Amino acid sequence: MKKRLLIFTATLGLLYITTTSYNDGVANHGLNRTGAAGSVAACDGSGCHASKSANTIASISIKDKATSAIVTTGKYVPNNTYVVSISGNNAASLPKFGFEIAATKADNTNAGTISATTANTAVRTVSGLHILDHTAPITAVTGGTYNVDFDWTAPASGSGTVTFYGMINAVNGNGDKSGDQPGAGVTATFTEGISTGINNVVANNGLKIYPNPCHNLLNIETDMLGKVFSANIYDLTGKQVLVSNNQNIIDVAALMQGVYFIRIDNGDYQQTIAFIKQ
């Protein structure tokens, strides 16, 4: 009788593991289901959840951490830190969700550094790939609306195109995979922009600009002051947005918040520095 009871208890334990083992994150069990290279399946894979559902739709967006400006150009600045959001909606208003997301370069290696900043999330490594996923089911923001933010420091200059691969699984929270509605996955691609080196005061061969970040007035100190020079300001797309001649104080109040570049030119040589407009 004791032997039969032991077998029955072990069977129940195996069933519990089968149905709930991914509550603490798929990557925690050595699985990559982001959709990136090396992904074994989506959230509807063997031993995981139900079939993909059109009810669950995900999206990925990034914004500059320093300025909170949403990136709309499709470009990232090397070494800059961003807040990345993986968001989703579920038409059935399921109350909880899980997710996985990774960022890779064209050679399928890690792109930059991902840092967990939201509760119940962690960065795990699967076959060398850094994956952010849940450590416990996450409660919806509102019925069927999901969101997770995390920090991402972009890779160094020369890394090229970066692609985020993400997956959201809407769940009913009953401890069983039945009734869950995993989405089909989502990607977001960003090309490399111009590298910046932004500090409170930036020095470059005699050129200084401050304060940085600035609100209204940008001060310039350079060996070219007292000489004929121009100061051209460009946005991240390379569009010229402001021109000033022979002025060591520039009014930038009219500029939108974001990252800009100021190029000082006296006809013989040029210097360019990045700054943040708040």
C-alpha positions as CSV (number, residue, x, y, z in Angstrom):
1,M,0.0,0.0,0.0
2,K,2.8,2.3,0.9
3,K,4.5,1.5,-2.4
4,R,1.4,2.4,-4.4
5,L,1.0,5.6,-2.5
6,L,4.6,6.5,-3.2
7,I,4.2,5.9,-6.9
8,F,1.0,7.9,-7.0
9,T,2.7,10.8,-5.2
10,A,5.6,10.7,-7.6
11,T,3.2,10.8,-10.5
12,L,1.4,13.8,-9.2
13,G,4.8,15.5,-8.7
14,L,5.8,14.9,-12.3
15,L,2.5,16.2,-13.5
16,Y,2.9,19.4,-11.5
17,I,6.4,19.9,-12.9
18,T,5.2,19.3,-16.5
19,T,2.4,21.9,-16.2
20,T,4.0,24.6,-14.1
21,S,7.8,24.3,-14.5
22,Y,8.0,27.3,-16.9
23,N,6.3,29.7,-14.4
24,D,9.8,30.8,-13.4
25,G,10.9,31.5,-17.0
26,V,11.7,29.4,-20.0
27,A,15.3,30.5,-20.1
28,N,15.7,29.3,-16.5
29,H,15.3,25.8,-17.9
30,G,17.9,26.3,-20.6
31,L,15.4,27.1,-23.4
32,N,15.5,29.9,-25.9
33,R,12.1,30.6,-27.4
34,T,12.6,34.3,-28.3
35,G,12.6,33.6,-32.1
36,A,16.3,34.5,-32.3
37,A,18.9,32.1,-33.8
38,G,19.1,29.0,-31.6
39,S,15.4,29.3,-30.6
40,V,14.0,25.8,-30.3
41,A,10.4,26.8,-30.6
42,A,7.9,29.5,-29.6
43,C,5.8,29.5,-26.4
44,D,3.6,26.9,-28.1
45,G,6.5,24.4,-28.2
46,S,6.5,20.9,-26.8
47,G,6.0,20.8,-23.0
48,C,5.2,24.5,-22.9
49,H,1.8,26.2,-23.6
50,A,-1.1,26.0,-26.0
51,S,-1.0,26.9,-29.7
52,K,-0.2,30.4,-30.9
53,S,-3.2,32.8,-30.6
54,A,-4.0,35.9,-32.7
55,N,-5.5,37.2,-29.5
56,T,-2.1,38.1,-28.1
57,I,-0.1,40.8,-30.0
58,A,3.3,42.1,-28.8
59,S,5.4,45.2,-29.7
60,I,8.9,46.5,-28.9
61,S,10.0,50.1,-28.5
62,I,13.0,52.0,-27.1
63,K,13.6,55.4,-25.7
64,D,16.7,57.3,-24.6
65,K,17.1,56.8,-20.9
66,A,18.6,60.3,-20.3
67,T,16.0,62.2,-22.2
68,S,13.0,59.8,-22.3
69,A,12.8,60.6,-26.0
70,I,11.3,57.7,-28.0
71,V,13.5,56.5,-30.8
72,T,11.5,57.0,-34.0
73,T,14.5,57.1,-36.4
74,G,15.2,53.4,-36.3
75,K,18.7,54.1,-35.2
76,Y,20.6,53.6,-31.9
77,V,23.7,55.5,-30.7
78,P,26.6,53.2,-29.8
79,N,27.3,52.9,-26.0
80,N,24.1,54.9,-25.2
81,T,21.7,53.5,-22.6
82,Y,18.0,53.0,-23.5
83,V,14.9,51.9,-21.8
84,V,13.4,49.1,-23.9
85,S,9.7,48.2,-23.5
86,I,8.2,44.9,-24.6
87,S,4.4,45.4,-24.5
88,G,1.4,43.4,-25.4
89,N,-2.4,43.1,-25.6
90,N,-4.7,40.1,-25.2
91,A,-8.2,40.3,-26.6
92,A,-9.4,37.8,-24.0
93,S,-8.1,40.0,-21.1
94,L,-6.1,37.2,-19.5
95,P,-4.8,38.5,-16.2
96,K,-1.1,37.5,-16.3
97,F,1.7,37.0,-18.7
98,G,5.2,35.7,-19.3
99,F,7.8,36.8,-21.8
100,E,11.3,36.4,-23.3
101,I,13.4,38.9,-25.2
102,A,17.0,39.1,-26.5
103,A,19.1,41.5,-28.6
104,T,21.5,40.2,-31.3
105,K,23.8,41.5,-33.9
106,A,23.8,40.3,-37.5
107,D,26.2,37.5,-36.5
108,N,23.6,36.3,-33.9
109,T,25.8,37.2,-31.0
110,N,24.7,39.4,-28.1
111,A,24.2,43.1,-28.9
112,G,25.0,45.3,-26.0
113,T,24.0,44.7,-22.4
114,I,20.5,43.9,-21.1
115,S,19.8,44.7,-17.4
116,A,16.6,43.6,-15.5
117,T,14.9,46.6,-14.0
118,T,11.3,45.3,-13.5
119,A,10.2,43.1,-10.7
120,N,9.9,39.3,-11.4
121,T,12.4,39.5,-14.3
122,A,16.0,38.3,-14.7
123,V,18.7,37.9,-17.3
124,R,19.6,34.3,-18.0
125,T,22.2,32.9,-20.5
126,V,21.2,30.1,-22.9
127,S,23.9,28.8,-25.3
128,G,25.8,32.1,-24.9
129,L,22.8,34.3,-25.6
130,H,21.6,36.7,-22.9
131,I,17.8,36.5,-22.5
132,L,15.6,38.5,-20.3
133,D,12.5,36.7,-19.1
134,H,10.1,36.4,-16.1
135,T,10.9,34.7,-12.8
136,A,7.2,34.4,-12.0
137,P,4.0,35.2,-13.9
138,I,3.6,39.0,-14.2
139,T,0.3,40.7,-13.5
140,A,-1.2,42.7,-16.4
141,V,-1.2,46.5,-16.1
142,T,-4.9,46.4,-16.8
143,G,-7.0,43.6,-18.2
144,G,-5.1,42.1,-21.1
145,T,-2.5,44.9,-21.2
146,Y,1.1,43.9,-20.6
147,N,4.4,45.8,-20.3
148,V,7.9,45.2,-19.1
149,D,10.7,47.8,-19.2
150,F,14.4,47.1,-18.9
151,D,17.7,48.9,-19.5
152,W,19.8,48.2,-22.6
153,T,23.2,49.6,-23.2
154,A,23.9,49.7,-26.9
155,P,27.0,47.9,-28.3
156,A,30.2,49.7,-29.3
157,S,30.6,51.6,-32.6
158,G,31.0,49.2,-35.6
159,S,28.5,46.6,-34.3
160,G,26.0,47.3,-37.1
161,T,22.4,46.4,-37.1
162,V,20.7,45.2,-33.9
163,T,17.5,43.1,-33.7
164,F,15.4,42.5,-30.7
165,Y,13.5,39.2,-30.6
166,G,10.6,39.0,-28.2
167,M,7.7,36.7,-27.2
168,I,4.7,37.3,-24.9
169,N,2.5,34.6,-23.5
170,A,-0.8,35.6,-22.0
171,V,-1.9,33.2,-19.2
172,N,-4.9,32.6,-17.1
173,G,-2.9,31.8,-14.0
174,N,-4.5,28.5,-13.2
175,G,-1.2,26.7,-13.0
176,D,-1.9,24.7,-16.1
177,K,-0.9,25.4,-19.7
178,S,-4.5,24.9,-21.0
179,G,-6.3,28.1,-21.8
180,D,-3.1,30.2,-22.2
181,Q,-2.7,32.2,-25.4
182,P,1.0,32.7,-26.5
183,G,1.5,35.3,-29.2
184,A,3.4,34.7,-32.5
185,G,6.5,36.7,-31.4
186,V,7.8,40.1,-32.5
187,T,11.0,41.7,-33.7
188,A,12.4,45.3,-33.8
189,T,15.5,46.2,-35.8
190,F,17.7,49.3,-35.3
191,T,20.6,50.4,-37.4
192,E,23.7,52.0,-36.0
193,G,23.8,55.8,-35.7
194,I,26.5,58.2,-34.8
195,S,28.5,57.5,-31.7
196,T,28.5,60.0,-28.8
197,G,30.5,60.6,-25.7
198,I,28.3,62.7,-23.5
199,N,29.5,64.0,-20.1
200,N,28.6,67.0,-18.0
201,V,31.4,69.0,-19.6
202,V,32.9,67.6,-22.8
203,A,36.4,68.4,-23.8
204,N,37.9,67.7,-27.3
205,N,41.2,69.3,-28.4
206,G,40.4,72.6,-26.7
207,L,36.6,72.5,-27.4
208,K,34.2,72.5,-24.4
209,I,30.4,72.8,-24.2
210,Y,28.4,73.1,-21.1
211,P,26.0,72.6,-19.4
212,N,25.4,69.1,-20.8
213,P,22.5,68.3,-20.7
214,C,21.3,71.8,-21.3
215,H,17.9,73.5,-21.3
216,N,18.1,76.9,-23.0
217,L,21.7,78.2,-23.4
218,L,24.7,76.2,-24.6
219,N,28.1,77.6,-23.8
220,I,31.1,77.1,-26.1
221,E,34.7,77.3,-25.1
222,T,37.2,76.8,-27.9
223,D,40.6,78.0,-29.0
224,M,38.8,79.4,-32.1
225,L,36.9,82.1,-30.1
226,G,37.9,85.5,-31.3
227,K,38.3,84.0,-34.8
228,V,35.8,83.5,-37.5
229,F,34.0,80.2,-37.0
230,S,30.6,78.6,-37.4
231,A,28.7,76.4,-35.0
232,N,26.2,74.0,-36.8
233,I,23.9,71.8,-34.8
234,Y,22.5,68.5,-36.2
235,D,19.9,66.0,-35.0
236,L,20.5,62.2,-35.0
237,T,19.3,61.9,-38.6
238,G,22.0,64.3,-39.7
239,K,19.6,67.2,-40.4
240,Q,21.0,70.6,-39.7
241,V,18.6,72.3,-37.2
242,L,20.5,75.4,-36.1
243,V,23.4,77.6,-37.3
244,S,25.3,80.2,-35.3
245,N,28.4,82.3,-36.3
246,N,31.0,83.5,-33.9
247,Q,28.8,83.1,-30.8
248,N,30.1,81.5,-27.7
249,I,26.6,81.2,-26.2
250,I,23.9,79.6,-28.4
251,D,20.2,79.7,-27.6
252,V,18.8,76.1,-28.1
253,A,15.5,76.6,-26.3
254,A,13.5,76.0,-29.5
255,L,15.0,72.5,-30.0
256,M,13.0,69.5,-29.1
257,Q,14.3,67.2,-26.4
258,G,16.9,64.7,-27.6
259,V,20.5,64.1,-28.6
260,Y,22.2,66.6,-31.0
261,F,25.7,67.2,-32.4
262,I,27.4,70.6,-32.6
263,R,30.2,71.0,-35.2
264,I,32.6,73.9,-34.8
265,D,34.3,74.9,-38.1
266,N,36.8,77.6,-38.8
267,G,37.5,76.6,-42.4
268,D,40.8,74.8,-41.5
269,Y,39.5,72.2,-39.2
270,Q,36.4,70.9,-37.5
271,Q,35.4,69.5,-34.1
272,T,32.1,67.7,-33.3
273,I,30.6,67.0,-29.9
274,A,27.3,65.5,-28.8
275,F,25.0,67.1,-26.3
276,I,21.6,66.5,-24.8
277,K,18.8,69.1,-25.0
278,Q,16.3,68.7,-22.1
